[in-house]
Amino acid sequence: MLTRLEGSKSVECPKCRNAVLLDSQLPGEIPVKRCSECKGMWLSNKPYREWRHQQPQKSATPDLLQAKTDLGFTPSPVDSRAGLCPECSRYLSRAKVKYKQPFFLERCPECEGFWCDEGEWELLSTLGLNSSLEQFFDRQWQMQMREQEYVATERQTLIDKLGEEFASEIFSLSDRLLKHPNGDYGLAYLMRKTVNKMDVKEVQKFKDGQLYQ
């Protein structure tokens, strides 16, 4: 339910600019301000922080972000718009959430409040990530996500090139070499045999990590 408190100061929507935010509440008694036009909502840092401290924390892994939901989520038409913090007028920082249909979560670098466009909070709640919004803006987490995405892409490329069965043998052999105390000898042998069959251009691509891109 949206209400405007009598005598309260009007707060403009970060995305619509000509619309005001009205007081509302999320499940768990989290006070928010929601735009009556774009349906986006603002979560002030203090009440959100007090609520999330009582909730379980979950890491946003690539597998989790690709999980199926029944929400039929579609990014808001205003998702790509830059926004100003409704509390301190700073430009909101943006963090890309790499869901099947990627979208941007936004946060104020000054007061640390969050802006969710329509449907984003509901999706993050379904994934169990609504109490872990800070991680999307953490640089170390972003680096880990990129590394995990690279590994997943590399594995899928190998499967596409070699087939499921042969790729599984490669993965198994790789694990065995890594665990063996002299596995580096086996790796050096495979690399030498492979490089000997390549022409000069392929060798250079191999060294640059571009051979299978």
C-alpha positions in Angstrom: 0.0 0.0 0.0 1.3 3.4 -0.9 0.6 6.4 1.3 1.9 9.9 1.6 2.4 11.0 5.2 0.8 14.3 6.0 3.3 17.0 6.3 6.1 14.8 5.0 8.7 16.2 2.5 8.1 15.1 -1.1 11.0 12.9 -2.4 11.5 12.7 -6.2 11.9 9.3 -7.9 15.5 8.8 -9.1 14.3 7.5 -12.5 11.1 9.4 -13.3 12.3 12.7 -11.8 8.8 14.3 -12.1 7.2 11.7 -9.8 7.4 11.5 -6.0 8.1 8.5 -3.9 5.4 7.4 -1.5 5.8 5.5 1.8 5.3 1.7 1.5 6.4 -1.4 3.3 7.8 -4.8 2.2 7.2 -8.1 3.9 9.3 -8.2 7.1 8.2 -4.7 7.9 10.9 -3.1 5.9 9.9 0.6 5.2 10.6 1.7 1.6 9.6 4.6 -0.6 8.0 3.5 -3.9 7.3 5.4 -7.1 3.7 5.3 -8.1 4.7 5.5 -11.8 7.7 3.2 -12.5 7.0 1.1 -9.4 10.7 1.2 -8.4 11.6 1.5 -4.7 14.1 3.1 -2.4 15.5 1.2 0.6 17.3 3.5 3.1 20.4 2.0 4.5 19.6 1.9 8.2 16.3 0.0 8.1 17.6 -2.3 5.5 20.7 -3.0 7.5 18.7 -3.7 10.6 16.5 -6.1 8.7 19.3 -8.0 6.9 21.2 -8.7 10.1 18.4 -11.0 11.1 18.4 -12.8 7.8 20.6 -15.6 6.4 23.2 -14.5 3.9 23.7 -16.2 0.5 26.4 -15.8 -2.1 25.3 -14.9 -5.6 27.0 -17.6 -7.7 26.7 -17.9 -11.5 24.6 -21.1 -11.0 22.2 -19.4 -8.6 21.8 -16.4 -10.9 20.8 -18.8 -13.7 18.3 -20.7 -11.6 14.7 -21.0 -12.9 12.0 -19.0 -11.3 8.3 -18.6 -11.9 8.3 -14.8 -11.8 8.6 -14.2 -15.6 11.1 -11.4 -14.8 11.7 -8.7 -17.4 14.0 -5.7 -16.7 12.2 -2.4 -16.1 12.1 0.0 -19.1 13.9 2.5 -16.8 16.6 0.1 -15.8 19.2 1.7 -18.1 18.5 5.3 -16.8 21.1 6.9 -14.5 19.5 7.9 -11.2 20.1 10.4 -8.4 19.9 9.4 -4.8 16.6 10.6 -3.3 18.3 11.3 0.0 21.5 13.1 -0.9 21.3 13.7 -4.6 24.5 11.8 -5.5 24.6 9.8 -8.7 23.8 6.1 -7.9 26.5 3.5 -8.5 25.4 0.6 -10.7 26.2 -3.1 -10.3 25.2 -5.5 -13.1 23.3 -8.5 -11.9 24.0 -11.2 -14.4 20.7 -13.0 -14.3 19.4 -14.7 -17.4 18.0 -11.3 -18.3 20.7 -9.0 -16.8 19.7 -5.8 -14.9 21.4 -3.1 -12.8 21.0 -2.8 -9.1 21.8 0.7 -7.8 23.3 2.1 -4.6 24.2 5.5 -3.3 28.0 5.7 -2.6 27.3 8.3 0.1 24.3 7.2 2.2 24.5 3.6 1.0 20.8 3.2 0.3 19.6 0.9 -2.5 17.3 1.5 -5.5 15.5 -1.4 -7.0 13.5 -1.0 -10.3 10.2 -2.8 -10.6 10.5 -6.6 -10.1 14.1 -6.6 -9.0 13.5 -7.0 -5.3 10.9 -9.8 -5.9 13.4 -11.6 -8.1 16.3 -11.3 -5.6 13.9 -12.4 -2.8 13.0 -15.5 -4.8 16.7 -16.3 -5.3 17.4 -15.7 -1.6 19.7 -12.7 -2.3 17.6 -9.8 -1.0 19.5 -9.8 2.3 22.9 -9.8 0.5 22.6 -6.7 -1.8 26.0 -5.3 -0.7 27.9 -8.2 -2.4 27.0 -7.0 -5.8 29.1 -3.8 -5.2 32.1 -5.6 -3.6 35.1 -5.5 -5.9 36.5 -8.8 -4.7 33.1 -10.5 -5.3 32.9 -9.1 -8.8 36.4 -10.5 -9.6 35.4 -13.9 -8.2 32.3 -13.9 -10.4 34.3 -13.0 -13.5 36.7 -15.8 -12.8 33.8 -18.3 -12.2 32.1 -17.2 -15.4 35.4 -17.6 -17.3 35.9 -21.1 -16.0 32.3 -22.0 -16.9 32.7 -20.6 -20.4 35.9 -22.5 -20.9 34.4 -25.8 -19.8 31.4 -25.3 -22.1 33.7 -24.4 -25.0 35.6 -27.6 -24.5 32.4 -29.6 -24.4 31.2 -27.9 -27.6 34.5 -28.6 -29.4 35.2 -32.2 -28.2 31.8 -33.5 -27.2 30.5 -34.4 -23.7 32.3 -37.7 -23.4 35.7 -36.7 -24.5 35.5 -33.4 -22.6 34.7 -35.3 -19.4 37.8 -37.4 -19.9 39.9 -34.2 -20.2 38.3 -32.8 -17.0 39.0 -36.0 -15.1 42.6 -36.1 -16.4 43.1 -32.5 -15.4 42.0 -33.1 -11.9 44.3 -36.2 -11.6 47.3 -34.2 -12.9 46.6 -31.4 -10.4 46.5 -33.8 -7.5 49.5 -35.9 -8.5 52.8 -34.8 -7.0 54.5 -35.0 -10.4 51.5 -34.0 -12.4 53.5 -31.1 -14.0 55.5 -33.6 -16.0 52.3 -35.0 -17.5 51.1 -31.5 -18.3 54.5 -30.6 -19.9 54.3 -33.7 -22.1 50.8 -32.9 -23.3 51.7 -29.3 -24.0 54.8 -30.3 -26.0 52.8 -32.9 -28.1 50.1 -30.3 -28.7 52.4 -27.4 -29.6 54.5 -29.6 -32.0 51.3 -30.2 -34.2 50.5 -26.5 -34.4 51.6 -24.0 -37.0 53.2 -20.7 -35.9 49.9 -18.7 -35.8 48.2 -21.4 -33.7 51.1 -21.5 -31.3 50.9 -17.7 -30.8 47.1 -18.0 -30.2 47.7 -20.7 -27.7 50.2 -18.6 -25.8 47.8 -15.6 -25.8 44.9 -17.8 -24.6 42.9 -17.1 -27.8 43.0 -20.5 -29.5 39.4 -21.6 -28.5 37.7 -18.2 -28.4 
